[in-house]
Amino acid sequence: MKLLLTSAGVSNPSIRDALVDLLGKPIADATALAIPTAEYGHPSVGPGEGPWRFISGRSSLHMVDLGWKSVGVLELTALPSIDAERWVPLVRETDVLLVAGGDALYLNHWMRESGLTDLVPELAETVWVGLSAGSMVMAPRIGADFVGWRAPSGDDTTLGIVDFSIFPHLDHPDLPENRMVDAEKWAAEIGGPAYAIDDATAITVHDGRVEVVSEGNWRQFDAPVG
């Protein structure tokens, strides 16, 4: 799977260009599935208007409204109750998965429960576009600062598809707890490789290469030595 891990969606031309590079074709020629699941687990986002805004392309964070050839909805909480043959071929045939923000642990739980996590190794050409929690879920863990919904495991571990963690919305004016000094404390607690990224920044992962695409501010934290 090819990853475009963003803080706030496709927020500038540099991130959009990175998306097109990963797709290998124009956005207008690509099919997408929108995954709103993480929003339901976050008290400030959903349920209600938040998921509707995301899947309808009415959100101010650009994901669904980029001009795709087609957009469908993949709701992970529904998948365990329907036969795999009704949704697995659809995922395999889709060019990009657009994954909303919200609660990363809730998203992690339903990716596993739905079976989507098991399908990921087969999706070599699929592009995963994550927004905030939709990006954080790919990390080994999210850190105590971002724990909201409590996972059955009781910890903050996520999928571990990449080997680094993500602190999103760096220096966001509406999030005074997301300053660089807060990111530094978070990174010390994470104890592994990590990135703090603002809403003008994204991270691409393809063929083992990790690259930062930014028109804003970001910082890389290395794992402690010893």
N, C-alpha and C positions, 0 to 999 in steps of 0.2 A: 504494500500500500504506500502511496505517496501522501505526504502530510503537509498541510499548510496550517500552521498553528498560530492563531491570531488572538489578540486581546479584544478586539472590537470589530471583527469582520474585515471585509475588503474595504478599508478606509481611505486608501490613496492609490495613485497610479502605480507606484512601485509594487505594492502588494497585488494589485490586479495583474500586472505583468508577470509576477511570479506564479500566479494561479494559471495563467495561459500557458506558461512554460511547462508547468506540471501536467496540464491537460494534453498538451501537444496539438491543440487545435483551438479555434476560436470558441469563446463561451457560447455564442449563438448556435454552435453545432453540437453542444454537449448537453446530456440529460442529467438531471439532478434529483435527489431525494432529500427532503428536509426532515430532520429529526429534532422535534421540539422537546423531547422527554425530560432533559435536565431542568427545564423551566418549572415543571410541576413540583420538583423537590425544593425549590427556593421560595421562601415566604414573601420575598419582595417582587417576585416575577410572575408566578402562576400558582394555580390555574386561573383562568379568566382571560383577560385581554392580552396578556403577554404572549402566550402561545399562538393566539389568533394573529397578532401583529407579525410574529415571526413567519408563520407559514403562508400568510397572505402577501408578504413582501412589504408590509406597512411599517416595519421597524426602521428606526433611524440608523441601525447597524446593518450595513449592506451585506446581504448573503443571497436571499431568495430573489431579490429584485435586480440582478445583474444582467438579465437578458438571456437566460437559458433557453435551449430548444424546447425543453419541457421540464416541469417541476412536479413531483409527487410528494406524498407524505409517508414517512415510515415512523409509526408510533411504537416504540419498543415495548411499552407496557401491554400492548395488545397481542404481540407476537406469540407468547406462550399459549394463547388460547386458540390459535389457528394452525393449520397444517403447514409444515415447512415448505412444501411445494407451492404454496400460495405466495410466499414472499422471498424465498431464497433466490429463485431465478431472477426476480426483479432486481435484487441487490447486485447480483453478479453482472447484470446487463447495464447497470447505471454507471455513468462516467464519474459522478461526484456525489459524496454525501456531505450535506450541509448541516452541521451539528450545533445547535443553539447552546448558549450559556445558561447558567442556572446553578444547580448543585452538582459538583463533580462526583461525589460519592453516590448520589442517587442515580446519576447516569451510569457510573461504573456498575452498580448493582443490576440495572436493567439491561445493560449490554451483555452481562453474563447470563442473567436469567432468560433473556430472549434467544440466546444462541448466536447473536451477532459477533461476539468476541471470537467464537470458534470459527466463524467464517472469514475473519480478517486475514489469516495467512493465505487464503485463496485469492484475495483481491489485489493482486500485484499491480494492476494498472489503474485501480480506482484511486481517486483523489479524495482525501478526507480534509475538509475545511472546518476547523474547529473555531468556535468563538468562546473565549474565556473558559468556562468549565468544559466546553467541548474540546478545548486544547489540553487543559490540565489533566483530563482523564487519561491521556496517553502516557503520563508520567508514572514513575514507580510509586510516588506518594505525593500528597498535596500540602502537607504540613498542618499543624494544629490550628493555625490562624484561619484556615479556610474550611474547617469542619462545621457543617450546619446540620444537615440530615445525618442521623447516626446509622452507620452501616451495621448489619448483623455481626460482622467481625469485630466491631468495636474499635477499629483502628482507622488510619487515614490512607491505606494503600489503595492504589488504582491499578491500571492495566499493565504498566511497565513495558509498553511497546517501544518507548524511547527511554534512554538512561538518564534523562535530566528532568527536573521539575520546573514549573512555570509559576511566576508571580505576575498576574496580569494587572492591567489598569494602573500602572505605575504613575504616581503624581496626578491622578485624576482629581479635578477640582471638587467633585462631589464625594470623594472618598479620602478624608483626611488621614485615615489609617493606612493609606497606601503610599506613603512617602518612601524615599530611598532608604532612610534609616530603618523603617519598618521592614523593607525588603532585606536589608542586611541581617536583621535579627531573625527573620524567617529563614534565610539561607543558612545561618549558623545552626538553626534547629534541624533543618532538612538533612544536613550533613553529607550531601552528595552534590553532583553537578546540578546547576540551576541557572535559570535566566529570569531577570526582572524585565518586563517589557511594557511599554506604554501603548496607547491605543493607535499609534501610528506605526507600530512594529509588528512583524510576524516572523516565524521561524519555519523554514522549509526543511523537510527530511526526505531524501530520495537516494536510493542506492547506497545507504550508509553515510551520506554526506549531510551535515547539518550546517545551514547557512541562515544568517540573520538578514532580513529585508526590512529596512527602516527609513522613515522620514521623520523620526522622532528620537526618543531616548530609550536606552536599554543598557543592561549590564549583565555580564556573565560572571557567575560564581563557580569557581573550581571546587572540587571535593577536597576536604581537609586532608593534609598529608599526615600519615602516622596514625 
